[in-house]
Amino acid sequence: MSSSFNLIDEPWILVRFPDGRYKEFGIKETLLSAKDIAGIEDSSPLVVASLHRFLLAVLYRALKGPTDIDEAKALFKSGLPSQKINDYLEKWRDRFWLFDEKYPFGQIPSFEPKVWRSWTALAAEHNADNAKVLFDHIDVEHPNAISAASATRWILATQTFSVSCGKSELSHTGTAPSATAVMVLPLGQSLNDTLLFALVPENREILSQDQPLWEREPETISYLQNDPARIATGIADRYTWRTRSVRLEKNENRLITRIAFASGIKNEPSGQTDPMLAYRIDENFGKLPIQFEEKGLWRDFASLLPDQSGLAPLVMEHAVTLARSDPKRFPRSVISLGQANKKAKIEFWRMERFALPEALSGNRSIRSDIKRLLEIAEATQQALLAATKSFARNILSKSARKGDRVPTGKDISAFIEQLPCTPLYWSKLETHFHEILNSYTLGKNPDDIELDWLLFMNSTLQEAWNQHRASVSTSDGWAIRALVKAESPINKKLMELDSKIKEFKASLQEEGA
């Protein structure tokens, strides 16, 4: 088989320019033109995350660094070095052929499957095994063919985000090192800055032993059948982990319709920190990565901001440190990407964008400020929850008086989920929270911001409960009595908020005097 489609030169990475134009580039042109590119684009958040991790792995190996903050600052000042990137890509050119007899990129050349799979097994959005979604109309039994460029992007995504889903043709499937965690990227004004913000210094000794996927010899089938597992040698290895064994089959038009697809290498837990992840401390399991939940990441946004805890994403800490040397290049936003899964079933994938507070470019940590605002929001919602529980319990108890079974906790929870007041509360707060992030400028008094948040919290709680009250006002006497009984937690919380607001106003007036 003749070698074809070299990822160094062939166009397969979709980039966006500042003027809104889009174009596909190979690895070389993407990296060498990074200062002129606004960012990497794709309809899939999983592909966007995977492409960034792949390009970062290339840079770690091409630059052999950075190994400390001084090297990182020098790179930030000078930009990505063209000669080193060129030299590295030429050295490993033979490992970047997508179709090759000996080293097909990201694949196992000796893998002859018992059953060929549809290419859709690569894509979380189209995979019927554990991620079939409602509005995906692709027939996995008879899908259309995809291009070599698309297949490459999906290979990277499946290696980055595959989760364990039972036995495969070779062995039991494993989960990629950070497959279920929220991945974070501070965005620069150009792709050059975005990549440098995420190029966190790595220990020199670890860096020298680090090997990405393409620098390794493809594993043999006998090895893969033995349920192999190992620890990542470094960041580049982690970012290009072989979670699945793949081999593409192309037709005469160089399009892919079916693939060999099975288990790969399991990742042994090692306590290694992924630079793109935020962490939390669990009482029972220790340090765990932050994951996406239905409630939205904004309610845990403080976990993304650097402080002394060492739990924030290293890429965020690194970006802030670099940007302080050139404030005009401070990252104005941050994106979070990833998926949520439950029992090997992918529930959703997501990309969220947040403004990055300008105050981070100063020397004061605002993580504690943001955390306090979010804690106030959660505490206020507890009053709304207590009120809706009381209302639900009293409404459902009417049925019990008629001889029906006594309502259970599940009955009450199901009833509450039908009420619109809590979704209204969180949706209005989320919109205002994004405005609050822009308020954290270097010259802004944080007390002014907290007062604004308290005022909005007060009005939002009232609006949410008033909407519920209006929906009940035309109901029978039993429902109206249940409403009156339920209002106590709301009134109590509104009084607390009013008291705090008065304290803040008095304090700010004294400061002004």
Wavefront OBJ file of the C-alpha trace (Angstrom):
o trace
v 0.000 0.000 0.000
v 1.426 3.391 -0.965
v 1.519 6.060 1.727
v -1.007 8.877 1.402
v -2.607 11.793 3.218
v 0.220 13.177 5.335
v -1.217 15.202 8.211
v 1.705 17.625 8.130
v 0.701 19.050 4.753
v -2.815 17.877 3.892
v -5.652 20.217 4.959
v -7.678 18.698 7.811
v -7.699 21.207 10.718
v -10.426 23.842 10.328
v -9.232 27.283 11.462
v -10.964 30.646 11.718
v -9.312 33.947 10.865
v -10.035 37.266 12.634
v -12.047 38.487 9.617
v -14.396 35.484 9.875
v -12.927 33.404 7.035
v -12.476 29.661 7.484
v -9.865 27.380 5.975
v -8.450 23.887 6.514
v -4.722 23.546 7.178
v -2.283 20.740 7.922
v -0.227 20.616 11.126
v 2.649 22.650 9.724
v 0.637 25.556 8.367
v -1.604 25.651 11.438
v 1.370 26.070 13.776
v 3.442 28.344 11.569
v 0.459 30.616 10.879
v -0.789 30.553 14.484
v -0.303 34.312 14.980
v -2.679 34.998 12.078
v -5.335 32.472 13.153
v -8.097 33.426 15.581
v -8.880 29.871 16.635
v -9.673 26.250 15.811
v -13.253 25.417 14.869
v -15.424 22.319 14.653
v -19.072 21.480 15.168
v -18.019 19.018 17.885
v -16.634 20.323 21.207
v -14.873 16.965 21.595
v -12.965 17.492 18.353
v -12.040 21.058 19.337
v -10.590 19.870 22.648
v -8.768 16.955 21.010
v -7.194 19.115 18.297
v -5.784 21.525 20.872
v -4.342 18.672 22.914
v -2.839 17.120 19.781
v -1.164 20.378 18.685
v 0.153 20.931 22.212
v 1.679 17.437 22.181
v 3.437 18.289 18.900
v 4.775 21.504 20.417
v 6.044 19.832 23.612
v 8.071 17.426 21.482
v 9.200 19.958 18.884
v 10.314 22.572 21.424
v 11.515 20.108 24.078
v 9.935 22.455 26.514
v 9.158 24.742 28.090
v 10.785 23.267 31.173
v 10.350 26.327 33.405
v 8.552 29.659 33.524
v 11.516 31.579 32.103
v 11.459 29.444 28.940
v 7.702 29.912 28.742
v 8.001 33.699 29.025
v 10.672 33.764 26.325
v 8.378 31.785 24.007
v 5.500 34.126 24.800
v 7.665 37.089 23.840
v 9.121 35.605 20.642
v 6.278 33.373 19.418
v 6.380 29.773 18.238
v 9.798 28.999 16.673
v 9.312 28.014 13.022
v 12.633 26.238 12.602
v 12.185 23.875 15.539
v 8.659 23.020 14.431
v 9.809 22.418 10.851
v 12.727 20.253 11.945
v 10.583 18.115 14.240
v 7.848 17.544 11.676
v 10.382 16.565 9.014
v 12.092 14.175 11.420
v 8.811 12.356 12.095
v 7.174 12.858 8.699
v 6.848 9.090 8.106
v 4.703 8.779 11.262
v 2.064 11.243 10.063
v 0.740 9.319 7.043
v -2.919 8.498 7.671
v -2.652 5.595 5.218
v 0.597 3.672 5.457
v 1.582 0.018 5.568
v 3.842 0.303 8.606
v 2.884 3.483 10.516
v -0.676 4.625 9.737
v -1.281 7.579 12.034
v -3.160 6.691 15.221
v -3.836 3.140 14.037
v -2.783 -0.486 14.517
v -1.589 -1.677 11.076
v -1.770 -5.399 11.987
v -5.375 -5.229 13.213
v -7.554 -7.484 11.035
v -10.918 -7.490 12.808
v -13.398 -10.324 12.893
v -16.111 -7.752 12.284
v -15.649 -4.426 10.517
v -17.460 -1.520 12.181
v -19.084 1.577 10.750
v -16.940 4.732 10.918
v -19.585 6.093 13.301
v -17.954 4.101 16.113
v -15.323 6.871 16.148
v -17.789 9.683 16.774
v -19.598 10.195 20.072
v -22.312 12.108 18.226
v -23.081 9.137 15.965
v -22.024 6.076 17.975
v -25.028 3.850 18.650
v -23.060 1.812 21.219
v -23.196 4.312 24.057
v -24.010 7.754 22.707
v -26.926 7.658 20.278
v -28.737 10.971 20.400
v -32.329 11.834 19.568
v -31.795 13.953 16.470
v -28.938 11.964 14.920
v -30.394 10.473 11.761
v -27.270 8.669 10.545
v -27.933 4.969 10.026
v -24.908 3.259 11.577
v -25.605 0.172 9.462
v -25.506 2.129 6.192
v -23.749 5.462 6.806
v -22.262 7.682 4.150
v -18.495 7.605 3.697
v -16.363 10.269 5.391
v -13.207 12.003 4.225
v -9.707 11.305 5.453
v -9.742 14.724 7.156
v -12.917 13.897 9.102
v -11.612 10.457 10.036
v -8.414 11.996 11.428
v -10.321 14.437 13.600
v -12.553 11.644 14.906
v -9.584 9.384 15.658
v -8.187 12.086 17.934
v -11.584 12.638 19.557
v -12.221 8.954 20.232
v -8.755 8.529 21.771
v -9.377 11.542 24.023
v -12.970 10.892 25.083
v -13.760 7.151 24.869
v -15.182 5.632 28.041
v -15.270 2.016 29.134
v -18.176 0.172 27.515
v -17.541 -3.535 28.090
v -15.664 -6.265 26.263
v -14.310 -5.681 22.778
v -12.788 -7.951 20.172
v -9.336 -7.607 21.757
v -9.942 -7.022 25.457
v -12.097 -5.052 27.883
v -12.365 -1.395 26.899
v -10.906 1.311 29.113
v -11.539 5.002 29.645
v -9.255 7.747 28.306
v -7.182 9.527 31.001
v -9.418 12.627 31.210
v -12.459 11.481 29.233
v -15.121 12.457 31.780
v -13.571 15.680 33.076
v -14.155 19.300 32.110
v -11.267 20.490 29.913
v -10.403 24.172 30.118
v -8.687 26.469 27.606
v -7.969 30.175 28.134
v -8.376 31.836 24.735
v -5.816 34.315 23.470
v -6.282 36.901 20.749
v -4.665 34.411 18.368
v -4.100 30.666 18.221
v -0.449 31.407 18.987
v -1.384 32.838 22.376
v -4.002 30.157 23.098
v -1.424 27.417 22.577
v 1.251 29.210 24.599
v -1.195 29.796 27.463
v -1.770 26.020 27.567
v 1.883 25.031 27.108
v 2.497 24.579 30.830
v 6.172 23.968 31.782
v 7.039 20.313 32.298
v 9.885 18.863 34.338
v 12.973 18.390 32.158
v 13.484 14.739 33.137
v 9.822 13.859 32.529
v 9.878 15.712 29.220
v 12.888 13.740 28.022
v 11.007 10.439 28.583
v 7.666 11.657 27.234
v 6.465 9.995 24.030
v 3.315 10.838 22.073
v 1.390 8.259 20.082
v 3.303 8.709 16.811
v 6.752 8.316 18.369
v 5.876 4.867 19.687
v 5.956 1.633 17.749
v 2.387 0.423 17.067
v 1.392 -2.193 19.626
v 1.025 -5.793 18.503
v -2.317 -7.579 18.585
v -1.021 -10.146 21.098
v -0.004 -7.313 23.425
v -3.386 -5.586 23.054
v -5.214 -8.861 23.767
v -3.466 -9.092 27.112
v -5.467 -6.198 28.656
v -2.426 -3.840 28.832
v -2.239 -0.888 31.198
v 0.470 1.652 32.011
v 1.090 5.129 33.448
v 1.445 8.129 31.129
v 5.079 9.162 30.652
v 4.207 12.857 30.429
v 1.819 15.442 29.031
v 2.344 14.587 25.351
v 1.682 10.908 26.074
v -1.432 11.767 28.071
v -2.748 14.104 25.369
v -2.402 11.412 22.661
v -3.299 8.255 24.603
v -4.272 5.141 22.597
v -7.601 4.443 24.288
v -8.847 2.455 21.309
v -7.199 0.286 18.665
v -8.276 1.577 15.280
v -7.600 0.865 11.631
v -9.278 2.692 8.773
v -10.315 1.026 5.545
v -10.453 3.399 2.558
v -12.181 2.892 -0.761
v -10.908 3.825 -4.215
v -11.893 7.469 -3.602
v -9.851 7.620 -0.386
v -13.052 7.782 1.657
v -13.713 5.756 4.810
v -16.870 3.734 5.345
v -15.750 1.114 7.858
v -13.072 0.611 10.478
v -11.476 -1.917 12.796
v -12.288 -0.778 16.325
v -11.524 -2.320 19.722
v -9.874 -1.761 23.110
v -6.520 -0.036 23.454
v -4.273 0.751 26.427
v -5.718 1.317 29.893
v -4.464 4.294 31.857
v -3.152 3.368 35.312
v -4.116 5.882 38.044
v -0.971 7.750 39.070
v -2.077 10.983 40.699
v -0.755 12.927 37.709
v -2.334 16.321 37.152
v -3.813 17.081 33.745
v -2.970 20.756 33.023
v -6.392 21.413 31.462
v -8.438 20.118 34.400
v -9.842 21.736 37.524
v -9.979 19.597 40.650
v -11.888 19.297 43.914
v -11.199 17.446 47.142
v -13.568 14.603 47.953
v -13.733 13.382 51.559
v -13.589 9.738 50.515
v -11.604 9.700 47.266
v -9.270 12.669 47.589
v -8.440 14.815 44.558
v -10.979 14.415 41.739
v -11.492 16.349 38.489
v -14.458 18.672 38.052
v -17.084 17.164 35.752
v -19.981 18.547 33.753
v -23.388 18.311 35.392
v -26.871 19.238 34.227
v -26.803 22.366 36.384
v -24.180 24.113 34.256
v -20.503 24.780 34.937
v -21.069 28.469 35.705
v -22.332 27.489 39.144
v -18.856 26.068 39.832
v -16.928 28.738 37.925
v -14.718 29.601 40.913
v -13.009 26.217 40.516
v -11.517 27.432 37.214
v -9.820 30.468 38.753
v -6.267 30.308 40.129
v -5.501 30.706 43.830
v -3.253 29.072 46.430
v -5.227 25.819 46.612
v -3.460 24.187 43.649
v -6.806 22.869 42.370
v -7.353 25.279 39.472
v -6.351 24.250 35.942
v -2.624 24.752 35.456
v -3.349 26.277 32.049
v -5.273 29.078 33.801
v -2.483 29.791 36.251
v 0.045 29.723 33.414
v -2.032 32.040 31.213
v -2.399 34.629 33.971
v 1.336 34.492 34.741
v 2.315 34.964 31.097
v -0.213 37.709 30.419
v 1.039 39.789 33.341
v 4.230 40.334 31.327
v 2.122 41.772 28.475
v -1.321 42.878 29.753
v -2.559 43.705 26.239
v -2.482 39.961 25.492
v -4.472 38.969 28.579
v -6.975 36.186 27.677
v -10.414 37.747 27.580
v -12.326 34.472 27.721
v -12.064 30.818 28.643
v -13.867 27.812 27.185
v -14.764 24.573 28.904
v -15.239 21.451 26.804
v -16.135 17.828 27.449
v -18.878 15.335 28.048
v -20.900 13.781 30.835
v -21.432 10.051 31.103
v -23.376 7.726 33.364
v -22.690 3.988 33.472
v -20.738 4.137 30.185
v -23.578 6.028 28.481
v -22.715 9.465 27.149
v -25.448 11.829 28.353
v -24.309 15.035 26.664
v -21.278 16.927 25.385
v -20.816 20.620 25.853
v -18.751 23.722 25.203
v -19.249 26.789 27.386
v -17.558 30.168 27.076
v -16.966 32.617 29.921
v -15.513 36.086 30.060
v -12.269 36.065 32.018
v -12.301 38.841 34.635
v -9.724 41.538 33.960
v -8.968 41.692 37.700
v -7.032 38.415 37.311
v -4.288 40.368 35.547
v -3.572 42.105 38.850
v -2.042 40.555 41.940
v -5.284 39.913 43.834
v -7.006 36.549 43.647
v -10.732 36.872 42.936
v -11.521 33.171 43.247
v -12.785 33.639 46.805
v -14.966 36.586 45.691
v -16.585 34.586 42.888
v -16.991 31.571 45.149
v -18.806 33.704 47.739
v -21.252 35.038 45.141
v -22.044 31.515 43.968
v -22.468 30.294 47.546
v -24.975 33.099 48.153
v -26.878 31.973 45.061
v -26.962 28.351 46.245
v -28.067 29.349 49.741
v -30.839 31.540 48.333
v -32.030 28.698 46.118
v -32.358 26.528 49.217
v -35.139 28.840 50.392
v -36.889 28.356 47.059
v -36.420 24.590 47.356
v -37.834 24.545 50.888
v -40.860 26.535 49.767
v -41.584 24.335 46.741
v -41.161 21.185 48.854
v -43.676 22.508 51.360
v -46.104 23.402 48.579
v -45.714 20.018 46.885
v -46.125 18.103 50.142
v -49.345 19.929 51.006
v -50.811 19.605 47.512
v -50.057 15.884 47.331
v -51.372 15.279 50.838
v -54.858 16.123 49.527
v -54.801 12.892 47.533
v -53.675 10.966 50.615
v -56.679 12.274 52.547
v -58.905 10.767 49.850
v -57.428 7.341 50.470
v -54.597 7.348 47.935
v -51.127 6.290 49.039
v -49.058 8.749 51.076
v -46.729 10.731 48.751
v -43.095 9.655 48.874
v -39.957 11.726 48.499
v -39.834 10.742 44.829
v -43.394 11.957 44.350
v -42.516 15.306 45.878
v -39.336 15.642 43.785
v -41.237 14.817 40.586
v -43.860 17.432 41.443
v -41.205 20.086 42.093
v -39.555 19.382 38.733
v -42.790 20.455 37.035
v -42.719 23.883 38.685
v -41.089 26.663 36.607
v -39.820 28.820 39.464
v -36.446 27.112 40.039
v -35.462 26.967 36.335
v -36.424 30.657 36.037
v -34.280 31.517 39.065
v -31.154 29.819 37.690
v -31.574 30.996 34.105
v -31.840 34.660 35.130
v -28.893 34.339 37.505
v -26.761 32.702 34.821
v -27.307 35.604 32.437
v -26.424 38.122 35.138
v -23.411 36.094 36.260
v -21.782 36.554 32.852
v -22.302 40.301 33.257
v -20.791 40.130 36.741
v -17.600 38.531 35.364
v -17.078 41.557 33.131
v -17.473 43.798 36.190
v -14.276 42.507 37.805
v -11.952 45.137 36.375
v -8.756 46.296 38.055
v -10.350 49.489 39.339
v -13.702 48.099 40.452
v -14.503 47.773 44.160
v -15.503 44.121 44.790
v -18.011 45.295 47.403
v -19.894 47.197 44.672
v -20.045 43.970 42.657
v -21.325 41.943 45.604
v -23.990 44.575 46.328
v -25.137 44.390 42.712
v -25.324 40.591 42.990
v -27.356 40.765 46.214
v -29.810 43.230 44.679
v -30.274 41.016 41.642
v -30.623 37.937 43.849
v -33.357 39.639 45.829
v -35.353 40.659 42.748
v -34.860 37.264 41.048
v -36.075 35.298 44.071
v -39.145 37.510 44.270
v -39.831 37.174 40.541
v -39.463 33.373 40.609
v -41.839 33.003 43.544
v -44.310 35.585 42.201
v -44.537 33.617 38.967
v -45.406 30.520 40.968
v -47.918 32.489 43.058
v -49.614 33.796 39.905
v -50.007 30.263 38.561
v -51.734 29.185 41.771
v -53.926 32.261 42.305
v -56.808 30.856 40.265
v -56.646 27.404 41.847
v -58.901 25.990 44.567
v -58.749 26.888 48.233
v -56.531 23.923 49.098
v -53.799 25.083 46.661
v -53.970 28.674 47.915
v -53.606 27.521 51.534
v -50.627 25.366 50.491
v -49.092 28.418 48.834
v -49.481 30.578 51.950
v -47.961 27.875 54.170
v -45.009 27.529 51.785
v -44.035 31.214 51.686
v -42.261 31.334 55.040
v -38.750 30.319 53.753
v -39.078 32.868 50.918
v -40.005 35.721 53.234
v -37.228 34.801 55.659
v -34.589 34.757 52.894
v -35.812 38.073 51.466
v -35.458 39.653 54.903
v -31.885 38.292 55.162
v -31.003 39.675 51.739
v -32.529 43.062 52.595
v -30.444 43.184 55.766
v -27.219 42.394 53.886
v -28.031 44.966 51.231
v -28.513 47.671 53.864
v -25.196 46.728 55.507
v -23.352 46.936 52.190
v -24.890 50.270 51.292
v -24.005 51.730 54.689
v -20.433 50.410 54.445
v -19.960 51.806 50.931
v -21.328 55.182 52.001
v -18.795 55.295 54.846
v -15.978 54.426 52.454
v -17.153 57.170 50.103
v -17.190 59.666 52.967
l 1 2 3 4 5 6 7 8 9 10 11 12 13 14 15 16 17 18 19 20 21 22 23 24 25 26 27 28 29 30 31 32 33 34 35 36 37 38 39 40 41 42 43 44 45 46 47 48 49 50 51 52 53 54 55 56 57 58 59 60 61 62 63 64 65 66 67 68 69 70 71 72 73 74 75 76 77 78 79 80 81 82 83 84 85 86 87 88 89 90 91 92 93 94 95 96 97 98 99 100 101 102 103 104 105 106 107 108 109 110 111 112 113 114 115 116 117 118 119 120 121 122 123 124 125 126 127 128 129 130 131 132 133 134 135 136 137 138 139 140 141 142 143 144 145 146 147 148 149 150 151 152 153 154 155 156 157 158 159 160 161 162 163 164 165 166 167 168 169 170 171 172 173 174 175 176 177 178 179 180 181 182 183 184 185 186 187 188 189 190 191 192 193 194 195 196 197 198 199 200 201 202 203 204 205 206 207 208 209 210 211 212 213 214 215 216 217 218 219 220 221 222 223 224 225 226 227 228 229 230 231 232 233 234 235 236 237 238 239 240 241 242 243 244 245 246 247 248 249 250 251 252 253 254 255 256 257 258 259 260 261 262 263 264 265 266 267 268 269 270 271 272 273 274 275 276 277 278 279 280 281 282 283 284 285 286 287 288 289 290 291 292 293 294 295 296 297 298 299 300 301 302 303 304 305 306 307 308 309 310 311 312 313 314 315 316 317 318 319 320 321 322 323 324 325 326 327 328 329 330 331 332 333 334 335 336 337 338 339 340 341 342 343 344 345 346 347 348 349 350 351 352 353 354 355 356 357 358 359 360 361 362 363 364 365 366 367 368 369 370 371 372 373 374 375 376 377 378 379 380 381 382 383 384 385 386 387 388 389 390 391 392 393 394 395 396 397 398 399 400 401 402 403 404 405 406 407 408 409 410 411 412 413 414 415 416 417 418 419 420 421 422 423 424 425 426 427 428 429 430 431 432 433 434 435 436 437 438 439 440 441 442 443 444 445 446 447 448 449 450 451 452 453 454 455 456 457 458 459 460 461 462 463 464 465 466 467 468 469 470 471 472 473 474 475 476 477 478 479 480 481 482 483 484 485 486 487 488 489 490 491 492 493 494 495 496 497 498 499 500 501 502 503 504 505 506 507 508 509 510 511 512 513
